[in-house]
Amino acid sequence: MVIFEQDNLGRTILEIVIKNSGSIYAKEGVAYFLTHLLNTKGTLNKKEKIYSLMEEEAIEFHSSVNKEFLSVSIKFLNEKESKAKKFLQELLINLNISEDSFKKSKKEIFAKIQNKKNDNDYIASKNLFKAIFKNTPLEKPTMGEDIENLNLNDIKEFYKSIFEKEIIIVNGGEKTDTKEIETLFKNTPSKELFFSTKKSDNIKEIKNVEQSYIHFASPFNVDYKTELHLAKIATFILGAGGFGSRMMEEIRVKRGYAYSAYATNSFKKSYKILSGYLQTKLENTKDALSLVKELIDSFHEKGITQEELTQAKQFLIGSEPLRNETLSQRLLKKFNEHYLNLEENYYEKELKLIQNTTLDEVNAFIKKHKEIKDITFSIVTKE
């Protein structure tokens, strides 16, 4: 599958998305380890020098991974197309997976994991996923927590497996011939994983912190075919809309408990949740938790007002041009339409759906999804 978006700025983006190759499809830490090798260790013959050779040609390479898929991307001036694709192919098929590169990457990734222990929002988020997705691959962060048990063969086997997977090619700028790259992959369909969210007891991690870091989530079993626009409106009003949203008004403006407080949708192929976060003074922690719970309970029971719906529509429709300004934004929309099996040009049609949505429709949707009340909190705080 090739996704293409024309642009006349003289620069091309080429990204290979390898489906079902994210962290949940591999041993803990392996998928991230492979992207680290791709980004830092170069090829067997050129080693790290390949990155400086690309830089001399104004070619940018990057590999990334999330829970569901791994991707490699390259950006280049149109006249550098041939060289850029050769560099991309070389990194893909002649990656420097050696004992030496493995040992170096292991030390570097271990240091990153150690640094994450000082990121309290990361800790709260990590603990939250560990609770709501207990005993599933989603409970582990993409980077992994313990890579000491990884060996070189783990990486080699996973590296070999990605060439069996299905790919999506995302091409922006000038249309690029990708046949040689496509032939590297067998495009074998494989089963996609989905995990239901489990309500859990609240998780608390005690640290010597000056404020509490609160993350929360609940199931949000939205139908991608019929309810995405309703979820967008509802969550915008609840907590995704910044100032004016219920959470910001009640938590920050009225009570001064937090500088910011958000709730947003996380709709993936492998899970669907309503999630949010805030930071607050240590002495306000208990009240803040109760208030978030009360806000979501009230939201479910009473729904929204006509004024809130009107304001949400005005913002979501009025700000749409800002979400289409860059080539990357437009490519991401096209990718999501395909990846989430939405109809073609869904996001254009969504604006009309939002415009035509009635108050009764939104409130019936909110009332239907009582699972959003099953909140799990993860807190990093002081004793």
Phi, psi and omega in degrees: 000128178243126176255126185231141174223121182288143175206144185245035181268004177080012182226142184239143173248133176226119182232135176252112178262120183259107186294152176052041179230017178280188187296333182282352179255015183216167172300150184310125175085349187290315182298316178296320180303318181296318179294327177296319176297316180299323184276339189231340190250356171068211183250167182297325182267324182263346184053218183289346182299335182299330181289321177290327176295320177292319180299323178298334180261011182058038179254127181251128178242142176205143174237142179216165180213145170235199183290336188252326183212159176249145179221154172232138182223154179217135178241139184201157171293145186306324182287350180260014186306310184299314180295318182298315181293327177294319177298317180299313179298320181296317179293324181290315189261348182230038184298143181282079174256089181234170178300320181293313181294326178297313181296318179296314181296322180299318178295317182293318180290321177302319179296321178296318179297319179296320179296327180296339180292347177262359180261100188290328175293320177298317181297315180297318179294316179299314180296325179296313179295326179296329181277312187279344177237039182304137178065026172232164178298340181288346183289344181261139176296156183303321180288337186090164177248327183228107181253009182297329182275359178286144173231170184301323181295327176303316182290317181298318181294319179292318178303316179296323185290333185294336181282354174271344191279165171285146178235156170239126179259125180250119186233119179236146181104249177260139181297133186240138176284117184246016185301318182296323179288319180300325182291347178288339187246140182277345178055046179275120179299143177220161185290134177268141183267141172224139183231132177280146179282136180251128174297136183226159169298152179297147182249133179232129174244126183268125176219168178275077184248162181263349176210167179266139177252116187243123173238147181214159179202154173214160177297150175214086191275067184279141175277117182298331185285326189234348191238000184300317182293325178292320178296321180297315179296310185299313184287330174302316181289321181292311186196357183268352187267010179068218179300135184103338177287158182304314185294316180295319182295314185280320187274318181265303190294310185280323187246342179067028182284334186209153176288323177214152178209126187228154167222138184212166177270140169236095182252108181241177174287330186265348177195162177222118181219157164261126183223162180193177182200160171198163172238143182211165177297149183305319184288345181261002188303309183298316180295322181295318178298315180296322182292318177300314179299315180298318181298317181287322176299314180294321178301316180292318185285320188253343180072206184243172179258165177297323179297317178297318180296316180299316180293321179296316178300314182301317182288311184298320180281318182292330182268359183303320179303329179291338180267009178231015186289318187257158177300318181299320179296317182291322177295320180298320178297315180296321178298312181298323178301316179286313186296321181268009178059039175275162179290157181300139182060032181304316187292334172289316180291331181299325179300319178292322178298317179296315181301322185268358182290137179261164178299318180298322180296315180295314182292326175294321177297312181298316181296324181296324188265067180291347180297340180294346178280347182275070188274138169246132179253142171236123187235135167251118186210180179260151181302000000 
